Amino acid sequence: MKRDVFLKVILFMIGLSLMANCGLFKNAPQSPTDDWEEKIDQSPWLITGDYFRQQAKQESKKPLISRPASHQHYLRRKVLICCFLPQGRCQKWNLLGRQLECSHKVIVVGHKDLVPVLTKFNFSKRDLLKSEVRDKIGNLIGLQAFLFLKSSKNGQVSLEVYDNQGVMLTKFVFNEGQDFQRLSSKIADYIYNHTCWEGRIAYIENDRVYLNVGRLSGLKEGQVLAVYAQGRKIVNPVTGVSLGYLAKKKGEIKVVSFFGENAAVAKIIAGTGFQINDIVRIEGEK
């Protein structure tokens, strides 16, 4: 009896095997587990090592795109803004200086740098309206331009621009409600294009020269500056207006480091006889 049951089981298993080989179970549904495994394998969101290798190959084939600098490099002009408007109106124009500096073409000198110089020579702010005083203060502080805010007709405001030799370059007239950003950009461009960059020697020690201009003014380490002695002032005999100063080249210095808010250290590479307040310029550049 047991032997007959055993033979029946063996025959049943052989029959199942033959049916499977003949494809009788081909269309049988997959189990839920098999179905999900197939979906995962085919999913585009499956992140594997191969995925990262493929991405790296695609990135390497893309052309390199150079990003533009946030702003162009300029040799920034030092300017002083003086407001001769009534007290309450001057406060409205404090934003002008900040907007000018956003152009990266101008550095606005604060009154903390101006007041000690005026006090030393017994000058007042109103004395800056005199060309000889502007000439002197401009050379001492190392300014390239003076900006004077004054009242104009019909409630307008005028901005007079003077160079560091006391000569008026131009005058802007505008309404108080005018767009500051557009106005400041126009003024900064004019100052940059109509003045020349320069600095001054503030101190000398052995072969080291300390300058009143630095990284903020646009200097770079390794730049070579020419040193000039400020000579005689030439005045137009008819108008009495200054035509500028004669300058004699003394030698050259090379920027080696920076210090403070806007100052630099340079070493002497050519020439002798350098003195405090000598002029430094980058030849061939504005």
C-alpha positions in Angstrom: 0.0 0.0 0.0 2.7 2.4 1.0 4.6 1.5 -2.0 1.7 2.5 -4.3 1.3 5.9 -2.6 5.0 6.6 -3.0 4.9 5.8 -6.7 1.9 8.0 -7.2 3.7 11.0 -5.6 6.8 10.4 -7.8 4.6 10.3 -11.0 2.8 13.5 -9.9 6.0 15.4 -9.5 7.3 14.1 -12.8 4.1 15.3 -14.5 4.5 18.8 -13.0 8.1 19.1 -14.2 7.0 18.1 -17.8 4.2 20.7 -17.7 6.6 23.5 -16.7 9.1 22.6 -19.4 6.3 22.7 -22.0 5.4 26.2 -21.0 2.1 25.5 -19.5 2.8 28.0 -16.7 4.1 30.9 -19.0 1.1 33.2 -18.5 0.8 32.6 -14.8 0.7 35.9 -12.9 3.8 37.1 -11.1 3.8 37.5 -7.4 3.5 41.0 -6.0 7.1 40.9 -4.8 8.4 40.0 -8.2 6.4 42.8 -9.8 7.8 45.5 -7.5 11.4 44.3 -7.9 11.0 44.7 -11.7 9.6 48.3 -11.2 12.5 49.3 -9.0 15.0 48.0 -11.5 13.5 50.0 -14.3 12.9 53.1 -12.3 14.8 56.3 -13.4 15.0 57.4 -9.8 17.1 54.5 -8.6 20.4 56.1 -7.7 23.4 53.7 -7.9 27.1 54.0 -8.5 26.5 53.7 -12.2 24.1 56.6 -12.1 26.8 58.9 -10.6 29.4 57.7 -13.1 27.1 58.4 -16.0 26.3 61.9 -14.7 30.1 62.6 -14.3 30.6 61.6 -18.0 27.8 63.9 -19.1 29.2 66.8 -17.1 32.7 66.4 -18.5 31.3 66.7 -22.0 29.6 70.1 -21.3 31.5 73.2 -22.4 33.1 75.3 -19.7 31.3 78.6 -19.2 33.3 81.5 -17.7 31.3 83.5 -15.3 31.8 87.3 -15.5 33.2 89.1 -12.5 30.7 90.9 -10.2 32.2 94.2 -11.3 35.1 95.5 -13.4 38.3 96.5 -11.8 38.8 100.2 -11.5 41.3 102.6 -10.0 38.9 104.3 -7.7 38.9 108.1 -7.3 38.8 109.7 -3.9 36.1 112.3 -3.6 34.7 114.6 -0.9 31.1 115.5 -0.7 30.2 118.8 1.0 26.6 119.8 1.5 25.8 123.5 1.6 22.1 123.0 1.7 19.9 123.9 4.7 20.5 121.4 7.6 17.3 119.4 7.1 17.8 118.9 3.3 21.4 117.7 3.7 20.3 114.5 5.5 18.3 113.5 2.4 21.5 113.4 0.3 23.5 111.1 2.5 22.4 108.3 0.2 24.3 109.9 -2.7 27.7 108.9 -1.3 26.7 105.3 -0.7 25.3 105.1 -4.2 28.5 106.6 -5.7 30.6 103.9 -4.0 28.4 101.2 -5.4 29.8 102.1 -8.8 33.2 100.8 -7.7 34.7 103.9 -9.4 34.6 106.2 -6.4 35.7 106.3 -2.7 33.9 108.9 -0.6 36.2 110.4 2.0 34.5 110.7 5.3 34.4 113.9 7.4 36.5 112.1 10.1 39.4 112.4 7.7 38.6 116.0 6.7 38.0 117.7 10.1 41.5 117.2 11.5 43.1 118.8 8.4 40.7 121.7 8.5 41.4 122.2 12.2 45.1 122.1 11.7 45.1 125.0 9.2 42.2 126.9 10.9 39.8 126.3 7.9 36.1 125.9 8.0 34.0 123.8 5.7 32.9 126.9 3.9 36.5 127.8 3.2 36.5 124.9 0.7 34.6 127.1 -1.6 37.9 128.9 -2.2 40.0 127.4 -4.9 43.3 127.8 -3.0 41.9 126.0 0.0 40.6 123.1 -2.2 44.0 122.9 -3.8 45.7 122.6 -0.5 43.3 120.2 1.2 43.0 118.1 -2.0 46.8 117.5 -2.0 47.0 116.8 1.7 44.2 114.2 1.8 44.9 112.8 -1.7 41.5 113.8 -3.3 40.7 113.6 -7.0 37.5 115.6 -6.8 35.2 117.8 -4.6 31.4 117.6 -4.9 29.4 120.5 -3.6 25.7 120.3 -3.1 24.0 123.7 -3.3 20.5 125.2 -3.7 19.5 126.1 -7.2 16.5 127.8 -8.8 12.9 126.5 -8.5 13.8 124.3 -5.5 16.3 122.3 -7.5 19.7 121.1 -6.2 23.0 121.6 -8.0 26.0 119.4 -7.7 29.3 121.2 -8.6 32.3 119.0 -9.4 35.8 120.3 -8.9 39.1 118.6 -9.5 41.9 118.4 -6.9 43.5 121.7 -8.3 40.4 123.7 -7.5 39.0 123.9 -11.1 35.2 123.3 -11.6 34.7 120.5 -14.1 31.0 120.5 -14.4 27.6 121.1 -12.7 24.7 118.8 -12.4 21.2 120.2 -11.7 18.3 118.0 -10.7 15.2 117.6 -8.6 15.3 116.1 -5.1 13.0 113.3 -6.1 15.2 112.1 -9.0 16.3 108.5 -9.1 19.5 108.2 -6.9 20.8 105.1 -8.6 20.7 106.5 -12.2 22.0 109.9 -11.0 24.9 108.5 -9.0 26.0 106.3 -11.9 26.1 109.3 -14.2 28.2 111.3 -11.7 30.6 108.4 -11.0 31.2 107.9 -14.7 31.9 111.6 -15.2 34.4 111.8 -12.3 36.2 108.6 -13.5 36.5 109.9 -17.1 37.6 113.4 -16.2 40.1 112.9 -13.4 43.4 111.1 -13.1 44.1 108.5 -10.4 47.0 109.2 -8.0 48.1 108.6 -4.4 50.6 110.1 -2.0 53.5 108.9 0.0 52.5 109.0 3.7 55.7 107.7 5.4 59.2 106.4 4.4 61.3 103.9 6.4 64.6 102.6 4.8 63.6 101.0 1.5 59.9 100.8 2.4 57.4 103.4 1.3 53.9 103.7 2.9 51.1 104.9 0.7 47.7 106.5 1.4 46.1 104.3 -1.2 45.6 100.5 -1.1 43.4 97.6 -2.1 40.2 99.6 -1.7 41.6 102.2 -4.2 42.2 99.5 -6.8 45.9 98.7 -6.2 47.1 95.1 -6.7 50.1 93.4 -5.1 53.1 93.5 -7.5 52.0 96.7 -9.3 54.8 99.2 -10.1 54.1 102.8 -9.4 56.0 105.9 -10.6 56.9 108.5 -8.0 56.8 112.2 -8.9 57.8 115.3 -7.1 55.0 118.0 -7.3 56.6 121.0 -8.9 55.5 124.5 -9.7 51.9 125.4 -10.2 51.1 126.9 -13.6 48.3 129.5 -13.8 46.5 130.9 -16.8 47.6 134.5 -16.8 44.3 135.7 -18.3 41.7 133.8 -16.2 43.9 133.1 -13.1 42.7 129.5 -13.3 45.2 126.7 -12.4 46.4 124.7 -15.3 48.0 122.1 -13.1 51.4 121.3 -11.6 54.7 120.4 -13.2 55.9 117.0 -12.0 59.4 115.5 -12.1 59.8 111.7 -12.0 62.0 110.5 -9.1 61.8 106.7 -9.5 59.6 103.6 -9.1 58.2 101.5 -6.3 56.5 98.1 -6.2 53.5 97.3 -4.1 54.4 94.4 -1.7 51.5 94.3 0.8 48.5 96.1 2.2 47.5 97.4 5.7 44.7 99.3 7.4 41.5 100.2 5.7 43.1 101.5 2.5 46.9 101.8 2.6 49.8 99.9 1.0 53.5 99.1 1.6 55.8 99.4 -1.4 59.6 98.8 -1.8 61.9 101.1 -3.7 63.1 99.5 -7.0 64.5 102.6 -8.7 65.4 106.2 -7.9 66.3 108.2 -4.7 65.2 111.3 -2.9 61.6 110.2 -2.2 59.8 112.4 0.3 56.5 112.4 2.2 53.6 113.7 0.0 55.3 112.8 -3.3 52.8 111.7 -5.9 52.5 108.0 -7.0 50.8 107.0 -10.3 50.4 104.0 -12.5 51.9 104.9 -15.8 49.8 104.2 -18.8 46.5 103.9 -16.8 43.8 106.4 -15.9 
